[in-house]
Amino acid sequence: MGDKDEQYMHEINRLEGERDHWKNRCQQMQAGIIAVRDLMAESRGVVGLHLNYDEAPWDELRTGGRFEEWLFDFDTAVDLVITEKEKE
């Protein structure tokens, strides 16, 4: 193998390692998002969120709720994870 070939192989191996690293990180984040979604499904909401010890139900905090800005990005992430899982 020539010098250029060795450089290309080194770069390919480096990029494959980087790809695998980010793939693993994405899988960890997806698992975390699903874990929080599942926890939310097993509870009614958050107590003390507004520092008043009242319950803030999830439906008020999620997309379409009165305070949806709190979890709008979370709901978007859940939708993305589900879409990706369906592709597998």
GIBEL-V236761 format. One record per residue. PSI is psi in radians with two decimals (NA if undefined). Layout:
# GIBEL-V236761
PSI
PSI
This chain:
# GIBEL-V236761
2.43
3.00
-0.79
-0.73
-0.73
-0.69
-0.77
-0.77
-0.71
-0.77
-0.71
-0.81
-0.70
-0.80
-0.65
-0.71
-0.73
-0.74
-0.79
-0.69
-0.88
-0.55
-0.79
-0.73
-0.74
-0.72
-0.68
-0.75
-0.70
-0.76
-0.69
-0.74
-0.77
-0.66
-0.74
-0.73
-0.76
-0.68
-0.73
-0.60
-0.39
0.17
2.93
-0.46
-2.69
2.32
2.29
0.17
-0.73
0.33
0.48
0.08
0.20
2.72
2.35
1.79
2.58
-0.68
-0.37
-0.38
-0.25
3.01
2.25
-0.20
3.02
-0.58
0.73
-0.38
-0.37
-0.72
0.25
-0.81
-0.59
-0.82
-0.68
-0.75
-0.73
-0.80
-0.72
-0.74
-0.79
-0.76
-0.75
-0.72
-0.64
-0.47
-0.41
NA
